[in-house]
Amino acid sequence: MARRSGFESGELADAAVHVMLALVQPRHGYAVMQFLEEESAGAITLGPASLYTTLKKLSSAGLIQELGGEDSRRVYHVTATGREVLIRNIERRRQLISMADHLLENS
């Protein structure tokens, strides 16, 4: 049996979580790339192909939506469902970090 995509199951890869975090505020694609690079002090960089593939998959899954724009740039924003999925993914990562901290402190 084939494994479900993270976009279907809600268990997102880091790149998708990064993009969704950037889209808590409406942004177009290039602004997402700039935001992530600036906020992470260069630690997170997404190329255009990866970004636009991720945007397409998030949109298809109903986790983000395209907003009407005044120019040719496509502006995206997290949906209510997307926000819930984002929060669950952040909590899952917090639990992982807590477990790692506990294990490393006791080793």
C-alpha positions in Angstrom: 0.0 0.0 0.0 1.3 3.4 -1.0 2.1 5.9 1.8 0.0 9.0 1.9 1.6 12.3 1.0 2.4 14.6 3.9 0.2 17.2 2.1 -2.7 14.7 2.5 -1.9 13.4 6.0 -0.9 16.8 7.4 2.6 15.7 8.4 4.5 18.2 6.5 8.2 18.4 5.5 10.2 21.2 6.9 10.1 23.2 3.6 6.3 23.1 3.6 6.2 24.3 7.2 8.6 27.1 6.4 6.5 28.3 3.5 3.3 28.1 5.5 4.9 30.2 8.3 5.9 32.8 5.7 2.3 32.8 4.5 0.7 33.6 7.9 0.9 37.1 6.3 -0.1 37.3 2.6 2.9 37.2 0.3 3.9 36.4 -3.3 6.4 33.7 -4.1 9.5 35.8 -4.3 8.6 37.6 -1.1 8.3 34.1 0.6 11.9 33.3 -0.5 13.1 36.7 0.8 11.3 36.4 4.1 12.6 33.0 4.9 16.2 33.9 4.0 16.0 37.1 6.0 14.2 35.7 9.1 16.6 32.7 9.2 19.7 34.7 8.7 20.4 32.8 5.6 19.9 29.3 7.1 16.7 28.7 5.0 16.9 29.1 1.3 14.4 27.8 -1.2 15.0 27.8 -4.9 12.2 28.8 -7.2 11.4 25.3 -8.4 11.1 23.9 -4.8 9.1 26.9 -3.7 6.6 26.9 -6.5 6.1 23.1 -6.3 5.5 23.4 -2.6 3.0 26.3 -3.2 1.1 24.2 -5.8 0.9 21.2 -3.4 -0.2 23.3 -0.4 -2.8 25.0 -2.5 -4.1 21.7 -3.9 -4.3 20.4 -0.3 -6.4 23.4 0.7 -3.7 24.6 3.2 -3.1 27.9 1.4 -5.2 29.9 -1.0 -4.3 32.3 -3.7 -5.6 35.8 -3.1 -6.6 38.2 -5.9 -3.8 40.6 -6.6 -3.5 43.9 -8.5 -0.6 42.8 -10.6 0.7 39.6 -12.2 2.1 38.3 -8.9 0.2 35.5 -7.2 -0.3 36.3 -3.5 -0.9 33.4 -1.1 -2.2 33.1 2.4 -2.7 30.3 4.9 -6.3 29.0 5.1 -8.0 28.3 8.4 -7.4 24.5 7.8 -3.8 25.3 6.9 -3.3 27.2 10.2 -4.6 24.2 12.2 -2.2 21.9 10.3 0.7 24.4 10.8 0.0 24.5 14.5 0.0 20.7 14.8 3.3 20.5 12.9 4.9 23.0 15.1 3.7 21.1 18.2 5.1 17.9 16.8 8.5 19.5 16.3 8.3 20.9 19.9 7.7 17.4 21.2 10.7 16.1 19.2 12.9 18.8 20.6 11.7 18.2 24.1 12.4 14.5 23.7 15.9 15.2 22.2 16.7 17.6 25.1 15.7 15.0 27.7 17.7 12.2 26.0 20.8 14.3 25.6 20.7 15.7 29.1 20.5 12.1 30.5 23.2 10.5 28.4 
